[in-house]
Amino acid sequence: MYDLIGDIHGYSEHLKNLLSKLGYFERGGVWSHPERQVIFLGDFVDRGKGQLETVQIARAMVENGHALAVMGNHEFNAVAYATPDRNQPGAYLRPHNQKNYE
């Protein structure tokens, strides 16, 4: 059985509260459930102050077989922001402007 979780947007405290309410427990930095897995439906990042922690929680769960994950549009945008454009030296696939920085 799976629990579907999407649109976390960097709110790691909300994610931890939700996992607890669903019966998951944290041990050694990895959240798990005795009978279920999470399917993360993208948008781990974008707004909240716990973006790094949110990604770390999801990654640890996936790497330890307690979750599956699908990339959301905000992760896609972050990857594009960090990826150089091979056709335009000095440019990136997502422009480094004020709108995309915030």
CORTA-V714146 format. One record per backbone hydrogen bond with DSSP energy under -1.0 kcal/mol. CO is the residue of the C=O (numbers start at 1). NH is the residue of the N-H. Records with the same first field share a line. If there is no record, write none. Layout:
# CORTA-V714146
CO = NH ; NH
This chain:
# CORTA-V714146
1 = 37
3 = 39
5 = 41
8 = 11
9 = 47 ; 48
10 = 12 ; 50
11 = 15
12 = 16
13 = 17
14 = 18
15 = 19
16 = 20
17 = 21
18 = 22
19 = 24
20 = 23
25 = 32
27 = 30
30 = 27
32 = 25
37 = 3
38 = 68
39 = 5
40 = 70
42 = 7
43 = 9
44 = 10
50 = 54
51 = 55
52 = 56
53 = 57
54 = 58
55 = 59
56 = 60
57 = 61
58 = 62
59 = 63
60 = 64
61 = 66
62 = 65
66 = 38
68 = 40
72 = 76
73 = 77
74 = 78
75 = 79
76 = 80
77 = 81
78 = 82
80 = 94
83 = 93
85 = 88
88 = 91
91 = 85
95 = 97
97 = 101
98 = 102
